[in-house]
């Protein structure tokens, strides 16, 4: 991609290249995290607490990949 990326484009890069939504790294948490960022520009992580099931929390690897891409935007 040439030029500056939007937030949605950056997250889409992570979703497509890193297989966090439909591949070997898929979890409910990763899928939900990326989907909400793409569709609504909304980061759901502040809503998670100690009672949130682990399966609904994005993996550290996914979060780091998204943050690394967003740092370039």
CHARMM-style PDB file with segment names, atoms N, HN, CA, C and O in Angstrom:
ATOM      1  N   UNK     1       0.836  -1.191   0.000  1.00  0.00      PROA
ATOM      2  CA  UNK     1       0.000   0.000   0.000  1.00  0.00      PROA
ATOM      3  C   UNK     1       0.873   1.243   0.000  1.00  0.00      PROA
ATOM      4  O   UNK     1       1.801   1.354   0.801  1.00  0.00      PROA
ATOM      5  N   UNK     2       0.586   2.155  -0.873  1.00  0.00      PROA
ATOM      6  HN  UNK     2      -0.168   2.065  -1.524  1.00  0.00      PROA
ATOM      7  CA  UNK     2       1.338   3.393  -0.888  1.00  0.00      PROA
ATOM      8  C   UNK     2       0.650   4.444  -0.045  1.00  0.00      PROA
ATOM      9  O   UNK     2      -0.571   4.428   0.105  1.00  0.00      PROA
ATOM     10  N   UNK     3       1.431   5.357   0.505  1.00  0.00      PROA
ATOM     11  HN  UNK     3       2.423   5.369   0.384  1.00  0.00      PROA
ATOM     12  CA  UNK     3       0.868   6.432   1.306  1.00  0.00      PROA
ATOM     13  C   UNK     3       0.435   5.987   2.678  1.00  0.00      PROA
ATOM     14  O   UNK     3       0.751   4.885   3.128  1.00  0.00      PROA
ATOM     15  N   UNK     4      -0.290   6.862   3.333  1.00  0.00      PROA
ATOM     16  HN  UNK     4      -0.547   7.757   2.968  1.00  0.00      PROA
ATOM     17  CA  UNK     4      -0.732   6.590   4.700  1.00  0.00      PROA
ATOM     18  C   UNK     4      -1.915   5.627   4.706  1.00  0.00      PROA
ATOM     19  O   UNK     4      -2.785   5.686   3.837  1.00  0.00      PROA
ATOM     20  N   UNK     5      -1.931   4.743   5.698  1.00  0.00      PROA
ATOM     21  HN  UNK     5      -1.224   4.695   6.404  1.00  0.00      PROA
ATOM     22  CA  UNK     5      -3.039   3.807   5.858  1.00  0.00      PROA
ATOM     23  C   UNK     5      -4.019   4.355   6.877  1.00  0.00      PROA
ATOM     24  O   UNK     5      -3.636   5.048   7.819  1.00  0.00      PROA
ATOM     25  N   UNK     6      -5.280   4.036   6.677  1.00  0.00      PROA
ATOM     26  HN  UNK     6      -5.591   3.473   5.912  1.00  0.00      PROA
ATOM     27  CA  UNK     6      -6.264   4.348   7.706  1.00  0.00      PROA
ATOM     28  C   UNK     6      -6.172   3.263   8.770  1.00  0.00      PROA
ATOM     29  O   UNK     6      -5.533   2.231   8.563  1.00  0.00      PROA
ATOM     30  N   UNK     7      -6.805   3.501   9.893  1.00  0.00      PROA
ATOM     31  HN  UNK     7      -7.324   4.340  10.060  1.00  0.00      PROA
ATOM     32  CA  UNK     7      -6.832   2.517  10.976  1.00  0.00      PROA
ATOM     33  C   UNK     7      -7.430   1.213  10.483  1.00  0.00      PROA
ATOM     34  O   UNK     7      -6.888   0.144  10.761  1.00  0.00      PROA
ATOM     35  N   UNK     8      -8.535   1.280   9.758  1.00  0.00      PROA
ATOM     36  HN  UNK     8      -8.975   2.149   9.532  1.00  0.00      PROA
ATOM     37  CA  UNK     8      -9.197   0.069   9.263  1.00  0.00      PROA
ATOM     38  C   UNK     8      -8.297  -0.689   8.304  1.00  0.00      PROA
ATOM     39  O   UNK     8      -8.248  -1.918   8.348  1.00  0.00      PROA
ATOM     40  N   UNK     9      -7.580   0.023   7.432  1.00  0.00      PROA
ATOM     41  HN  UNK     9      -7.620   1.021   7.396  1.00  0.00      PROA
ATOM     42  CA  UNK     9      -6.673  -0.643   6.504  1.00  0.00      PROA
ATOM     43  C   UNK     9      -5.547  -1.332   7.266  1.00  0.00      PROA
ATOM     44  O   UNK     9      -5.146  -2.441   6.914  1.00  0.00      PROA
ATOM     45  N   UNK    10      -5.043  -0.687   8.297  1.00  0.00      PROA
ATOM     46  HN  UNK    10      -5.369   0.214   8.583  1.00  0.00      PROA
ATOM     47  CA  UNK    10      -3.955  -1.259   9.089  1.00  0.00      PROA
ATOM     48  C   UNK    10      -4.409  -2.530   9.792  1.00  0.00      PROA
ATOM     49  O   UNK    10      -3.689  -3.529   9.796  1.00  0.00      PROA
ATOM     50  N   UNK    11      -5.575  -2.502  10.376  1.00  0.00      PROA
ATOM     51  HN  UNK    11      -6.160  -1.691  10.373  1.00  0.00      PROA
ATOM     52  CA  UNK    11      -6.092  -3.685  11.073  1.00  0.00      PROA
ATOM     53  C   UNK    11      -6.377  -4.792  10.065  1.00  0.00      PROA
ATOM     54  O   UNK    11      -6.163  -5.968  10.361  1.00  0.00      PROA
ATOM     55  N   UNK    12      -6.854  -4.433   8.884  1.00  0.00      PROA
ATOM     56  HN  UNK    12      -7.027  -3.479   8.643  1.00  0.00      PROA
ATOM     57  CA  UNK    12      -7.119  -5.431   7.848  1.00  0.00      PROA
ATOM     58  C   UNK    12      -5.822  -6.136   7.445  1.00  0.00      PROA
ATOM     59  O   UNK    12      -5.830  -7.338   7.179  1.00  0.00      PROA
ATOM     60  N   UNK    13      -4.707  -5.398   7.399  1.00  0.00      PROA
ATOM     61  HN  UNK    13      -4.700  -4.422   7.615  1.00  0.00      PROA
ATOM     62  CA  UNK    13      -3.411  -6.000   7.092  1.00  0.00      PROA
ATOM     63  C   UNK    13      -3.099  -7.089   8.108  1.00  0.00      PROA
ATOM     64  O   UNK    13      -2.672  -8.182   7.737  1.00  0.00      PROA
ATOM     65  N   UNK    14      -3.307  -6.798   9.377  1.00  0.00      PROA
ATOM     66  HN  UNK    14      -3.654  -5.910   9.679  1.00  0.00      PROA
ATOM     67  CA  UNK    14      -3.059  -7.786  10.423  1.00  0.00      PROA
ATOM     68  C   UNK    14      -4.006  -8.967  10.260  1.00  0.00      PROA
ATOM     69  O   UNK    14      -3.582 -10.118  10.360  1.00  0.00      PROA
ATOM     70  N   UNK    15      -5.262  -8.699  10.014  1.00  0.00      PROA
ATOM     71  HN  UNK    15      -5.606  -7.764   9.932  1.00  0.00      PROA
ATOM     72  CA  UNK    15      -6.252  -9.767   9.894  1.00  0.00      PROA
ATOM     73  C   UNK    15      -5.929 -10.695   8.722  1.00  0.00      PROA
ATOM     74  O   UNK    15      -6.064 -11.913   8.838  1.00  0.00      PROA
ATOM     75  N   UNK    16      -5.508 -10.129   7.609  1.00  0.00      PROA
ATOM     76  HN  UNK    16      -5.398  -9.140   7.514  1.00  0.00      PROA
ATOM     77  CA  UNK    16      -5.248 -10.939   6.422  1.00  0.00      PROA
ATOM     78  C   UNK    16      -3.881 -11.619   6.478  1.00  0.00      PROA
ATOM     79  O   UNK    16      -3.765 -12.807   6.179  1.00  0.00      PROA
ATOM     80  N   UNK    17      -2.854 -10.873   6.857  1.00  0.00      PROA
ATOM     81  HN  UNK    17      -2.948  -9.907   7.100  1.00  0.00      PROA
ATOM     82  CA  UNK    17      -1.499 -11.408   6.821  1.00  0.00      PROA
ATOM     83  C   UNK    17      -1.190 -12.348   7.977  1.00  0.00      PROA
ATOM     84  O   UNK    17      -0.441 -13.309   7.804  1.00  0.00      PROA
ATOM     85  N   UNK    18      -1.736 -12.097   9.116  1.00  0.00      PROA
ATOM     86  HN  UNK    18      -2.345 -11.316   9.257  1.00  0.00      PROA
ATOM     87  CA  UNK    18      -1.369 -12.872  10.299  1.00  0.00      PROA
ATOM     88  C   UNK    18      -2.319 -14.024  10.591  1.00  0.00      PROA
ATOM     89  O   UNK    18      -2.088 -14.787  11.529  1.00  0.00      PROA
ATOM     90  N   UNK    19      -3.375 -14.165   9.812  1.00  0.00      PROA
ATOM     91  HN  UNK    19      -3.563 -13.545   9.050  1.00  0.00      PROA
ATOM     92  CA  UNK    19      -4.316 -15.282   9.993  1.00  0.00      PROA
ATOM     93  C   UNK    19      -4.972 -15.298  11.371  1.00  0.00      PROA
ATOM     94  O   UNK    19      -5.224 -16.372  11.917  1.00  0.00      PROA
ATOM     95  N   UNK    20      -5.247 -14.147  11.931  1.00  0.00      PROA
ATOM     96  HN  UNK    20      -5.043 -13.275  11.487  1.00  0.00      PROA
ATOM     97  CA  UNK    20      -5.849 -14.097  13.262  1.00  0.00      PROA
ATOM     98  C   UNK    20      -7.361 -14.271  13.230  1.00  0.00      PROA
ATOM     99  O   UNK    20      -7.966 -14.515  14.275  1.00  0.00      PROA
ATOM    100  N   UNK    21      -7.987 -14.153  12.068  1.00  0.00      PROA
ATOM    101  HN  UNK    21      -7.496 -13.954  11.219  1.00  0.00      PROA
ATOM    102  CA  UNK    21      -9.440 -14.283  12.007  1.00  0.00      PROA
ATOM    103  C   UNK    21      -9.922 -15.545  11.317  1.00  0.00      PROA
ATOM    104  O   UNK    21     -11.020 -16.021  11.605  1.00  0.00      PROA
ATOM    105  N   UNK    22      -9.121 -16.100  10.405  1.00  0.00      PROA
ATOM    106  HN  UNK    22      -8.229 -15.714  10.171  1.00  0.00      PROA
ATOM    107  CA  UNK    22      -9.543 -17.315   9.699  1.00  0.00      PROA
ATOM    108  C   UNK    22      -8.322 -18.164   9.381  1.00  0.00      PROA
ATOM    109  O   UNK    22      -7.953 -18.319   8.217  1.00  0.00      PROA
ATOM    110  N   UNK    23      -7.717 -18.695  10.381  1.00  0.00      PROA
ATOM    111  HN  UNK    23      -8.017 -18.569  11.327  1.00  0.00      PROA
ATOM    112  CA  UNK    23      -6.538 -19.515  10.148  1.00  0.00      PROA
ATOM    113  C   UNK    23      -6.072 -20.165  11.428  1.00  0.00      PROA
ATOM    114  O   UNK    23      -6.838 -20.301  12.383  1.00  0.00      PROA
ATOM    115  N   UNK    24      -4.809 -20.569  11.447  1.00  0.00      PROA
ATOM    116  HN  UNK    24      -4.187 -20.459  10.672  1.00  0.00      PROA
ATOM    117  CA  UNK    24      -4.299 -21.322  12.599  1.00  0.00      PROA
ATOM    118  C   UNK    24      -4.255 -20.517  13.902  1.00  0.00      PROA
ATOM    119  O   UNK    24      -4.197 -21.104  14.982  1.00  0.00      PROA
ATOM    120  N   UNK    25      -4.282 -19.204  13.816  1.00  0.00      PROA
ATOM    121  HN  UNK    25      -4.330 -18.727  12.939  1.00  0.00      PROA
ATOM    122  CA  UNK    25      -4.218 -18.374  15.024  1.00  0.00      PROA
ATOM    123  C   UNK    25      -5.588 -17.853  15.437  1.00  0.00      PROA
ATOM    124  O   UNK    25      -5.689 -16.941  16.257  1.00  0.00      PROA
ATOM    125  N   UNK    26      -6.639 -18.434  14.869  1.00  0.00      PROA
ATOM    126  HN  UNK    26      -6.556 -19.175  14.203  1.00  0.00      PROA
ATOM    127  CA  UNK    26      -7.994 -17.979  15.145  1.00  0.00      PROA
ATOM    128  C   UNK    26      -8.436 -18.353  16.549  1.00  0.00      PROA
ATOM    129  O   UNK    26      -8.328 -19.506  16.965  1.00  0.00      PROA
ATOM    130  N   UNK    27      -8.929 -17.370  17.263  1.00  0.00      PROA
ATOM    131  HN  UNK    27      -9.017 -16.433  16.925  1.00  0.00      PROA
ATOM    132  CA  UNK    27      -9.619 -17.592  18.531  1.00  0.00      PROA
ATOM    133  C   UNK    27     -10.835 -16.686  18.513  1.00  0.00      PROA
ATOM    134  O   UNK    27     -10.890 -15.735  17.733  1.00  0.00      PROA
ATOM    135  N   UNK    28     -11.794 -16.966  19.352  1.00  0.00      PROA
ATOM    136  HN  UNK    28     -11.748 -17.739  19.986  1.00  0.00      PROA
ATOM    137  CA  UNK    28     -12.979 -16.106  19.451  1.00  0.00      PROA
ATOM    138  C   UNK    28     -12.557 -14.694  19.826  1.00  0.00      PROA
ATOM    139  O   UNK    28     -13.082 -13.721  19.285  1.00  0.00      PROA
ATOM    140  N   UNK    29     -11.612 -14.581  20.749  1.00  0.00      PROA
ATOM    141  HN  UNK    29     -11.185 -15.371  21.188  1.00  0.00      PROA
ATOM    142  CA  UNK    29     -11.145 -13.263  21.192  1.00  0.00      PROA
ATOM    143  C   UNK    29     -10.454 -12.484  20.089  1.00  0.00      PROA
ATOM    144  O   UNK    29     -10.712 -11.292  19.923  1.00  0.00      PROA
ATOM    145  N   UNK    30      -9.565 -13.145  19.319  1.00  0.00      PROA
ATOM    146  HN  UNK    30      -9.356 -14.113  19.454  1.00  0.00      PROA
ATOM    147  CA  UNK    30      -8.879 -12.468  18.216  1.00  0.00      PROA
ATOM    148  C   UNK    30      -9.874 -12.013  17.163  1.00  0.00      PROA
ATOM    149  O   UNK    30      -9.813 -10.879  16.688  1.00  0.00      PROA
ATOM    150  N   UNK    31     -10.784 -12.894  16.802  1.00  0.00      PROA
ATOM    151  HN  UNK    31     -10.834 -13.815  17.187  1.00  0.00      PROA
ATOM    152  CA  UNK    31     -11.781 -12.569  15.771  1.00  0.00      PROA
ATOM    153  C   UNK    31     -12.630 -11.373  16.205  1.00  0.00      PROA
ATOM    154  O   UNK    31     -12.828 -10.436  15.432  1.00  0.00      PROA
ATOM    155  N   UNK    32     -13.124 -11.407  17.427  1.00  0.00      PROA
ATOM    156  HN  UNK    32     -12.963 -12.169  18.055  1.00  0.00      PROA
ATOM    157  CA  UNK    32     -13.970 -10.330  17.935  1.00  0.00      PROA
ATOM    158  C   UNK    32     -13.204  -9.009  18.012  1.00  0.00      PROA
ATOM    159  O   UNK    32     -13.723  -7.962  17.624  1.00  0.00      PROA
ATOM    160  N   UNK    33     -11.977  -9.060  18.509  1.00  0.00      PROA
ATOM    161  HN  UNK    33     -11.555  -9.910  18.824  1.00  0.00      PROA
ATOM    162  CA  UNK    33     -11.126  -7.869  18.645  1.00  0.00      PROA
ATOM    163  C   UNK    33     -10.919  -7.204  17.288  1.00  0.00      PROA
ATOM    164  O   UNK    33     -11.124  -5.999  17.146  1.00  0.00      PROA
ATOM    165  N   UNK    34     -10.513  -7.987  16.295  1.00  0.00      PROA
ATOM    166  HN  UNK    34     -10.347  -8.966  16.410  1.00  0.00      PROA
ATOM    167  CA  UNK    34     -10.243  -7.432  14.967  1.00  0.00      PROA
ATOM    168  C   UNK    34     -11.539  -7.006  14.281  1.00  0.00      PROA
ATOM    169  O   UNK    34     -11.576  -5.959  13.635  1.00  0.00      PROA
ATOM    170  N   UNK    35     -12.584  -7.789  14.408  1.00  0.00      PROA
ATOM    171  HN  UNK    35     -12.554  -8.640  14.933  1.00  0.00      PROA
ATOM    172  CA  UNK    35     -13.856  -7.443  13.769  1.00  0.00      PROA
ATOM    173  C   UNK    35     -14.395  -6.120  14.309  1.00  0.00      PROA
ATOM    174  O   UNK    35     -14.848  -5.279  13.533  1.00  0.00      PROA
ATOM    175  N   UNK    36     -14.354  -5.926  15.611  1.00  0.00      PROA
ATOM    176  HN  UNK    36     -13.986  -6.609  16.242  1.00  0.00      PROA
ATOM    177  CA  UNK    36     -14.871  -4.665  16.175  1.00  0.00      PROA
ATOM    178  C   UNK    36     -14.010  -3.473  15.767  1.00  0.00      PROA
ATOM    179  O   UNK    36     -14.535  -2.382  15.545  1.00  0.00      PROA
ATOM    180  N   UNK    37     -12.699  -3.666  15.666  1.00  0.00      PROA
ATOM    181  HN  UNK    37     -12.273  -4.552  15.846  1.00  0.00      PROA
ATOM    182  CA  UNK    37     -11.843  -2.574  15.200  1.00  0.00      PROA
ATOM    183  C   UNK    37     -12.168  -2.226  13.749  1.00  0.00      PROA
ATOM    184  O   UNK    37     -12.247  -1.050  13.394  1.00  0.00      PROA
ATOM    185  N   UNK    38     -12.355  -3.239  12.917  1.00  0.00      PROA
ATOM    186  HN  UNK    38     -12.291  -4.194  13.205  1.00  0.00      PROA
ATOM    187  CA  UNK    38     -12.637  -3.001  11.505  1.00  0.00      PROA
ATOM    188  C   UNK    38     -14.007  -2.375  11.277  1.00  0.00      PROA
ATOM    189  O   UNK    38     -14.142  -1.406  10.530  1.00  0.00      PROA
ATOM    190  N   UNK    39     -15.009  -2.931  11.919  1.00  0.00      PROA
ATOM    191  HN  UNK    39     -14.899  -3.719  12.526  1.00  0.00      PROA
ATOM    192  CA  UNK    39     -16.381  -2.492  11.652  1.00  0.00      PROA
ATOM    193  C   UNK    39     -16.764  -1.217  12.389  1.00  0.00      PROA
ATOM    194  O   UNK    39     -17.507  -0.391  11.860  1.00  0.00      PROA
ATOM    195  N   UNK    40     -16.260  -1.057  13.606  1.00  0.00      PROA
ATOM    196  HN  UNK    40     -15.657  -1.728  14.035  1.00  0.00      PROA
ATOM    197  CA  UNK    40     -16.717   0.058  14.429  1.00  0.00      PROA
ATOM    198  C   UNK    40     -15.607   0.990  14.897  1.00  0.00      PROA
ATOM    199  O   UNK    40     -15.883   2.034  15.489  1.00  0.00      PROA
ATOM    200  N   UNK    41     -14.354   0.622  14.638  1.00  0.00      PROA
ATOM    201  HN  UNK    41     -14.130  -0.227  14.158  1.00  0.00      PROA
ATOM    202  CA  UNK    41     -13.240   1.415  15.153  1.00  0.00      PROA
ATOM    203  C   UNK    41     -13.206   1.389  16.673  1.00  0.00      PROA
ATOM    204  O   UNK    41     -12.773   2.350  17.309  1.00  0.00      PROA
ATOM    205  N   UNK    42     -13.666   0.286  17.253  1.00  0.00      PROA
ATOM    206  HN  UNK    42     -14.019  -0.495  16.737  1.00  0.00      PROA
ATOM    207  CA  UNK    42     -13.844   0.196  18.696  1.00  0.00      PROA
ATOM    208  C   UNK    42     -12.914  -0.858  19.297  1.00  0.00      PROA
ATOM    209  O   UNK    42     -12.890  -2.004  18.848  1.00  0.00      PROA
ATOM    210  N   UNK    43     -12.152  -0.461  20.310  1.00  0.00      PROA
ATOM    211  HN  UNK    43     -12.171   0.470  20.675  1.00  0.00      PROA
ATOM    212  CA  UNK    43     -11.264  -1.380  21.026  1.00  0.00      PROA
ATOM    213  C   UNK    43     -11.997  -1.887  22.257  1.00  0.00      PROA
ATOM    214  O   UNK    43     -12.253  -1.132  23.194  1.00  0.00      PROA
ATOM    215  N   UNK    44     -12.332  -3.175  22.246  1.00  0.00      PROA
ATOM    216  HN  UNK    44     -12.123  -3.788  21.484  1.00  0.00      PROA
ATOM    217  CA  UNK    44     -13.129  -3.754  23.323  1.00  0.00      PROA
ATOM    218  C   UNK    44     -12.307  -4.160  24.544  1.00  0.00      PROA
ATOM    219  O   UNK    44     -12.886  -4.535  25.563  1.00  0.00      PROA
ATOM    220  N   UNK    45     -10.981  -4.096  24.473  1.00  0.00      PROA
ATOM    221  HN  UNK    45     -10.511  -3.792  23.644  1.00  0.00      PROA
ATOM    222  CA  UNK    45     -10.156  -4.582  25.574  1.00  0.00      PROA
ATOM    223  C   UNK    45     -10.454  -3.929  26.920  1.00  0.00      PROA
ATOM    224  O   UNK    45     -10.402  -4.623  27.935  1.00  0.00      PROA
ATOM    225  N   UNK    46     -10.765  -2.633  26.988  1.00  0.00      PROA
ATOM    226  HN  UNK    46     -10.808  -2.069  26.163  1.00  0.00      PROA
ATOM    227  CA  UNK    46     -11.071  -2.057  28.308  1.00  0.00      PROA
ATOM    228  C   UNK    46     -12.297  -2.679  28.982  1.00  0.00      PROA
ATOM    229  O   UNK    46     -12.471  -2.541  30.193  1.00  0.00      PROA
ATOM    230  N   UNK    47     -13.138  -3.351  28.219  1.00  0.00      PROA
ATOM    231  HN  UNK    47     -12.997  -3.463  27.235  1.00  0.00      PROA
ATOM    232  CA  UNK    47     -14.331  -3.978  28.788  1.00  0.00      PROA
ATOM    233  C   UNK    47     -14.027  -5.324  29.441  1.00  0.00      PROA
ATOM    234  O   UNK    47     -14.843  -5.844  30.201  1.00  0.00      PROA
ATOM    235  N   UNK    48     -12.869  -5.881  29.149  1.00  0.00      PROA
ATOM    236  HN  UNK    48     -12.206  -5.459  28.531  1.00  0.00      PROA
ATOM    237  CA  UNK    48     -12.508  -7.182  29.716  1.00  0.00      PROA
ATOM    238  C   UNK    48     -12.080  -7.019  31.169  1.00  0.00      PROA
ATOM    239  O   UNK    48     -11.423  -6.044  31.533  1.00  0.00      PROA
ATOM    240  N   UNK    49     -12.461  -7.985  31.983  1.00  0.00      PROA
ATOM    241  HN  UNK    49     -12.994  -8.777  31.687  1.00  0.00      PROA
ATOM    242  CA  UNK    49     -12.054  -7.989  33.381  1.00  0.00      PROA
ATOM    243  C   UNK    49     -11.694  -9.405  33.784  1.00  0.00      PROA
ATOM    244  O   UNK    49     -11.618 -10.290  32.931  1.00  0.00      PROA
ATOM    245  N   UNK    50     -11.474  -9.632  35.059  1.00  0.00      PROA
ATOM    246  HN  UNK    50     -11.537  -8.913  35.752  1.00  0.00      PROA
ATOM    247  CA  UNK    50     -11.031 -10.956  35.497  1.00  0.00      PROA
ATOM    248  C   UNK    50     -12.090 -12.036  35.296  1.00  0.00      PROA
ATOM    249  O   UNK    50     -11.770 -13.224  35.336  1.00  0.00      PROA
ATOM    250  N   UNK    51     -13.339 -11.645  35.082  1.00  0.00      PROA
ATOM    251  HN  UNK    51     -13.599 -10.680  35.050  1.00  0.00      PROA
ATOM    252  CA  UNK    51     -14.408 -12.621  34.846  1.00  0.00      PROA
ATOM    253  C   UNK    51     -14.609 -12.937  33.370  1.00  0.00      PROA
ATOM    254  O   UNK    51     -15.372 -13.841  33.029  1.00  0.00      PROA
ATOM    255  N   UNK    52     -13.935 -12.208  32.496  1.00  0.00      PROA
ATOM    256  HN  UNK    52     -13.315 -11.474  32.773  1.00  0.00      PROA
ATOM    257  CA  UNK    52     -14.048 -12.459  31.067  1.00  0.00      PROA
ATOM    258  C   UNK    52     -13.396 -13.806  30.755  1.00  0.00      PROA
ATOM    259  O   UNK    52     -12.240 -14.029  31.116  1.00  0.00      PROA
ATOM    260  N   UNK    53     -14.121 -14.703  30.090  1.00  0.00      PROA
ATOM    261  HN  UNK    53     -15.059 -14.521  29.797  1.00  0.00      PROA
ATOM    262  CA  UNK    53     -13.514 -15.992  29.736  1.00  0.00      PROA
ATOM    263  C   UNK    53     -12.268 -15.798  28.876  1.00  0.00      PROA
ATOM    264  O   UNK    53     -12.237 -14.942  27.992  1.00  0.00      PROA
ATOM    265  N   UNK    54     -11.259 -16.591  29.144  1.00  0.00      PROA
ATOM    266  HN  UNK    54     -11.284 -17.286  29.862  1.00  0.00      PROA
ATOM    267  CA  UNK    54     -10.002 -16.480  28.410  1.00  0.00      PROA
ATOM    268  C   UNK    54     -10.210 -16.605  26.906  1.00  0.00      PROA
ATOM    269  O   UNK    54      -9.493 -15.979  26.126  1.00  0.00      PROA
ATOM    270  N   UNK    55     -11.180 -17.405  26.500  1.00  0.00      PROA
ATOM    271  HN  UNK    55     -11.762 -17.914  27.134  1.00  0.00      PROA
ATOM    272  CA  UNK    55     -11.441 -17.605  25.068  1.00  0.00      PROA
ATOM    273  C   UNK    55     -11.936 -16.338  24.375  1.00  0.00      PROA
ATOM    274  O   UNK    55     -11.855 -16.231  23.151  1.00  0.00      PROA
ATOM    275  N   UNK    56     -12.449 -15.375  25.145  1.00  0.00      PROA
ATOM    276  HN  UNK    56     -12.515 -15.461  26.140  1.00  0.00      PROA
ATOM    277  CA  UNK    56     -12.969 -14.140  24.556  1.00  0.00      PROA
ATOM    278  C   UNK    56     -11.968 -12.994  24.582  1.00  0.00      PROA
ATOM    279  O   UNK    56     -12.270 -11.895  24.116  1.00  0.00      PROA
ATOM    280  N   UNK    57     -10.793 -13.236  25.117  1.00  0.00      PROA
ATOM    281  HN  UNK    57     -10.548 -14.129  25.496  1.00  0.00      PROA
ATOM    282  CA  UNK    57      -9.750 -12.212  25.193  1.00  0.00      PROA
ATOM    283  C   UNK    57      -8.779 -12.442  24.036  1.00  0.00      PROA
ATOM    284  O   UNK    57      -8.348 -13.573  23.813  1.00  0.00      PROA
ATOM    285  N   UNK    58      -8.421 -11.370  23.285  1.00  0.00      PROA
ATOM    286  HN  UNK    58      -8.771 -10.451  23.466  1.00  0.00      PROA
ATOM    287  CA  UNK    58      -7.466 -11.567  22.194  1.00  0.00      PROA
ATOM    288  C   UNK    58      -6.107 -11.995  22.742  1.00  0.00      PROA
ATOM    289  O   UNK    58      -5.721 -11.609  23.845  1.00  0.00      PROA
ATOM    290  N   UNK    59      -5.393 -12.792  21.964  1.00  0.00      PROA
ATOM    291  HN  UNK    59      -5.706 -13.106  21.068  1.00  0.00      PROA
ATOM    292  CA  UNK    59      -4.076 -13.246  22.397  1.00  0.00      PROA
ATOM    293  C   UNK    59      -3.089 -12.091  22.385  1.00  0.00      PROA
ATOM    294  O   UNK    59      -3.268 -11.116  21.655  1.00  0.00      PROA
ATOM    295  N   UNK    60      -2.063 -12.207  23.187  1.00  0.00      PROA
ATOM    296  HN  UNK    60      -1.918 -12.999  23.779  1.00  0.00      PROA
ATOM    297  CA  UNK    60      -1.026 -11.175  23.248  1.00  0.00      PROA
ATOM    298  C   UNK    60      -0.390 -10.994  21.872  1.00  0.00      PROA
ATOM    299  O   UNK    60      -0.093  -9.869  21.470  1.00  0.00      PROA
ATOM    300  N   UNK    61      -0.184 -12.079  21.158  1.00  0.00      PROA
ATOM    301  HN  UNK    61      -0.425 -12.993  21.485  1.00  0.00      PROA
ATOM    302  CA  UNK    61       0.407 -12.016  19.827  1.00  0.00      PROA
ATOM    303  C   UNK    61      -0.453 -11.186  18.870  1.00  0.00      PROA
ATOM    304  O   UNK    61       0.075 -10.393  18.090  1.00  0.00      PROA
ATOM    305  N   UNK    62      -1.755 -11.365  18.928  1.00  0.00      PROA
ATOM    306  HN  UNK    62      -2.184 -12.009  19.561  1.00  0.00      PROA
ATOM    307  CA  UNK    62      -2.674 -10.618  18.076  1.00  0.00      PROA
ATOM    308  C   UNK    62      -2.661  -9.129  18.440  1.00  0.00      PROA
ATOM    309  O   UNK    62      -2.580  -8.270  17.562  1.00  0.00      PROA
ATOM    310  N   UNK    63      -2.741  -8.839  19.723  1.00  0.00      PROA
ATOM    311  HN  UNK    63      -2.807  -9.537  20.436  1.00  0.00      PROA
ATOM    312  CA  UNK    63      -2.746  -7.446  20.190  1.00  0.00      PROA
ATOM    313  C   UNK    63      -1.452  -6.744  19.782  1.00  0.00      PROA
ATOM    314  O   UNK    63      -1.482  -5.602  19.323  1.00  0.00      PROA
ATOM    315  N   UNK    64      -0.327  -7.417  19.947  1.00  0.00      PROA
ATOM    316  HN  UNK    64      -0.303  -8.344  20.321  1.00  0.00      PROA
ATOM    317  CA  UNK    64       0.958  -6.820  19.582  1.00  0.00      PROA
ATOM    318  C   UNK    64       1.040  -6.557  18.090  1.00  0.00      PROA
ATOM    319  O   UNK    64       1.549  -5.518  17.669  1.00  0.00      PROA
ATOM    320  N   UNK    65       0.543  -7.491  17.286  1.00  0.00      PROA
ATOM    321  HN  UNK    65       0.129  -8.335  17.628  1.00  0.00      PROA
ATOM    322  CA  UNK    65       0.559  -7.300  15.828  1.00  0.00      PROA
ATOM    323  C   UNK    65      -0.288  -6.100  15.417  1.00  0.00      PROA
ATOM    324  O   UNK    65       0.128  -5.304  14.576  1.00  0.00      PROA
ATOM    325  N   UNK    66      -1.469  -5.969  16.006  1.00  0.00      PROA
ATOM    326  HN  UNK    66      -1.807  -6.616  16.690  1.00  0.00      PROA
ATOM    327  CA  UNK    66      -2.348  -4.837  15.712  1.00  0.00      PROA
ATOM    328  C   UNK    66      -1.700  -3.535  16.170  1.00  0.00      PROA
ATOM    329  O   UNK    66      -1.704  -2.553  15.428  1.00  0.00      PROA
ATOM    330  N   UNK    67      -1.151  -3.512  17.364  1.00  0.00      PROA
ATOM    331  HN  UNK    67      -1.147  -4.310  17.967  1.00  0.00      PROA
ATOM    332  CA  UNK    67      -0.524  -2.286  17.876  1.00  0.00      PROA
ATOM    333  C   UNK    67       0.693  -1.891  17.044  1.00  0.00      PROA
ATOM    334  O   UNK    67       0.937  -0.704  16.829  1.00  0.00      PROA
ATOM    335  N   UNK    68       1.454  -2.871  16.579  1.00  0.00      PROA
ATOM    336  HN  UNK    68       1.256  -3.835  16.755  1.00  0.00      PROA
ATOM    337  CA  UNK    68       2.631  -2.570  15.745  1.00  0.00      PROA
ATOM    338  C   UNK    68       2.209  -1.919  14.431  1.00  0.00      PROA
ATOM    339  O   UNK    68       2.829  -0.955  13.982  1.00  0.00      PROA
ATOM    340  N   UNK    69       1.152  -2.449  13.818  1.00  0.00      PROA
ATOM    341  HN  UNK    69       0.648  -3.232  14.183  1.00  0.00      PROA
ATOM    342  CA  UNK    69       0.651  -1.871  12.562  1.00  0.00      PROA
ATOM    343  C   UNK    69       0.071  -0.482  12.817  1.00  0.00      PROA
ATOM    344  O   UNK    69       0.328   0.446  12.051  1.00  0.00      PROA
ATOM    345  N   UNK    70      -0.711  -0.333  13.894  1.00  0.00      PROA
ATOM    346  HN  UNK    70      -0.919  -1.088  14.516  1.00  0.00      PROA
ATOM    347  CA  UNK    70      -1.323   0.968  14.176  1.00  0.00      PROA
ATOM    348  C   UNK    70      -0.279   2.032  14.502  1.00  0.00      PROA
ATOM    349  O   UNK    70      -0.511   3.216  14.256  1.00  0.00      PROA
ATOM    350  N   UNK    71       0.848   1.637  15.042  1.00  0.00      PROA
ATOM    351  HN  UNK    71       1.036   0.675  15.241  1.00  0.00      PROA
ATOM    352  CA  UNK    71       1.918   2.596  15.353  1.00  0.00      PROA
ATOM    353  C   UNK    71       2.486   3.209  14.064  1.00  0.00      PROA
ATOM    354  O   UNK    71       3.068   4.293  14.090  1.00  0.00      PROA
ATOM    355  N   UNK    72       2.312   2.512  12.954  1.00  0.00      PROA
ATOM    356  HN  UNK    72       1.839   1.631  12.933  1.00  0.00      PROA
ATOM    357  CA  UNK    72       2.807   2.996  11.667  1.00  0.00      PROA
ATOM    358  C   UNK    72       1.810   3.904  10.964  1.00  0.00      PROA
ATOM    359  O   UNK    72       2.151   4.531   9.961  1.00  0.00      PROA
ATOM    360  N   UNK    73       0.600   3.986  11.464  1.00  0.00      PROA
ATOM    361  HN  UNK    73       0.323   3.477  12.279  1.00  0.00      PROA
ATOM    362  CA  UNK    73      -0.451   4.779  10.816  1.00  0.00      PROA
ATOM    363  C   UNK    73      -0.265   6.244  11.147  1.00  0.00      PROA
ATOM    364  OT1 UNK    73      -1.046   7.082  10.699  1.00  0.00      PROA
TER     365      UNK     73
END
